[in-house]
Amino acid sequence: MKQYFKVDEWRIIEEGFNSHYNKIAESVFSLGNGRMGGRANFEEAYSGETLQGNYVAGVYYPDKTRVGWWKNGYPEYFAKVLNAANWVGIDVSLNGEQLDLAKCKVLSFRRELNMKEGHLKRNFRAVTASGREVEVETIRFTSLADDEAAAISYTIKPVNFGGYIKLTPFIDGDVVNKDANYDEKFWDEVAKHTWNDGGVLQMRTKKTGFEVATGMKYHITVDGEPEHIEAEPVTREKYIGTEIRMEVKQGQRVTLCKYAANLSSQNHPASDMLELTQQLLEKVCHKGFDAMLAEQAAAWAAKWQLNDIIIEGDAAAQQGIRFNIFQLNQTYTGQDDRLNIGPKGFTGEKYGGSTYWDTEAYCVPFYLATADQSVSRNLLLYRYKQLGKAIENAKLLGFKDGAALYPMVTMDGTECHNEWEITFEEIHRNGAIAYAIFNYVNYTGDEQYLADYGLEVLIAIARFWAQRVNWSADRQRYVMLGVTGPNEYENNVNNNWYTNTISVWCMRYTLEVIEKVKAASPDKYKELTGRIHFNEETETGRFKDIISKMHFPYDDNLQIFLQQDGYLDKEQILVKDLPATDRPLVQKWSWDRILRSPFIKQADVLQGLYFFEDEYDIDTIRRNYDFYEPRTVHESSLSPCVHSIIAAKLGDIERAYQFYLRTSRLDIDDYNNDTEDGCHTTSMAGTWMSVVQGFGGMRVKDGKVSFDPLLPAQWNAFAFRIGFRGIPLSIRVSQSQVEIKNEAADEDVEVSVYGQSYTVAAGSSTAIPTKNNY
Ligand code: BGC
């Protein structure tokens, strides 16, 4: 744990220049607006350690997979989000000497991410090798209001010299991905157009043929006064720039405002994009930097109004949760059902920017409670639209009759994972997709979704499970062989309890939804079952048979569910007995050793107990938690949050708090030694869950929202906001009381707190004494 950044409730602050931490800081200070985003690379040249990253949502490349020996069923390619044209670059030359912090003596350096208003500031004083001292101040943001635009204000002051400086704002499309499997470049130039104060570069991705036009327009002020300076466009392949040479006096402040735009052919006809980019640049330039910055602050204020979490008395925890909420809102805004949430958002290349089960298992609950219903609906529709490909995917593996296996890793519905031995058998992802439908309908009450889209997906998923199990004559039970559960430190196991449990739940839920849709929308039901050739009698008969005769591994002595058949054959050593030098295991141990060990990467049995808590009594949950947690190394960022929620449910508030801190500050404090690759964006939704579902104890059942709050000893109070079926609610938990405020203008709401029902009238609040937990 590094504790490198300063603790502040609304800002992330880096003081001093530490080139060693630069890649971590680039990840943490990333900016995005749902359409585009990127790492906090410096504007001026930097020859030190850096990972260049600018990304455009939905634009990817099918990089050919690298494997040893090819096997049938192996995905053709590993899709990856592309490092796109660099729009932040501004080269700075001082009397012919390039400004490059890696080659300077840095006298002071500070970066500050303002999460309240959505912008990044940087300032430094540095002396070049030849002794020229400069002061630089930058502000930049990717605009929420104009989500294809961004802006930078770059101010430079020569401190101890006067003379020529040259500023070259540029767009550079000659970029690479760090993780390109064959060191290929993925972009070709299509066109470019420059003019006196800017230009546009249009690039096309190889194979996928996405086109992105990236443009810039700038203006200059000297000591705050607009200055017209002759500039010279420079172009070369995949690059446009404008060289601005000016004579500057010592102490003068030169500010270059660079407006940038990124348009993608997913949203515009490629042939019009040069012109459209130019028009957008005119528009934002006309608006001006200050107006854009004010709009940005207003747009963020509106977001925070919906989903801020306030933690009183613990600034580190407060900063952690705000950082997580900030990153989630930067990554996905929910306006476009073709887009999804990559595990690293716009902060790095790892995981290829693709969609994982993370979205359904972790992100959907966050967006359900903190954004308009249409946002989580769009996440569901994303999968609905890919159903055809999921059926195709299952067919390739030998399934039939409309069975669907959703991909573990995807951009457009096609399976494109890169790790046969782990990912291939993680069929549990199908369950999470069904679970998200349940979650959405349960939270919103939008049952029409089931008739319109949900049931079709559920039947296809249930069909898959019904074909994936087999009858064991020996056990006289159905079994599921050769799978990988959420714990990726076990591969190709038989009867993973979580997978068996979620598969049976899927079939049960499908039966329930069939009855609902049949009753509420008989015509739709008829149309659907006809179209997908669903034989209700035989197919539901099979589902029921499997539901009643599934094998669930269990140990009678310990009275716990077994993660999989044979788990107890492993040598039962605990994480606390591992030398610190052996961790993280994934970096220190051979894969063979990991697979043979009892160590669990992330919640597996506990993930199931979290999803289906109502089906198990508290002692069962406790016994399993007490057994599995000491064996869990939490080497997936998705792990601590589930443990935090379960610990809170069990009343173990101290451990819940420790897990919470670990999840919420995972990237800020670089817990897993991997923040330099990017932030763990999808697990940030888990952090939110650990406050709202863990400490807040929020649940939704039978159309009613309930809370069972606990206050960690380290906090004076905490408060969160949710929207529930159109009603904005704000909940504050202090040492003395739980206050529920109904912020709706004219609708009352019924809530339950600690098992007791209350009606909270519109515009008023209800207070209940807080349960004393310690
Ligand atoms: C986890 C998976 C997760 C993936 C992407 C892996 O480390 O084990 O559960 O889907 O990361 O976040």
Residues whose N, C-alpha, C, O or C-beta is under 5 A from the ligand:
A	BS01	BGC	P343 Y356 W357 D358 P486 E488 S636
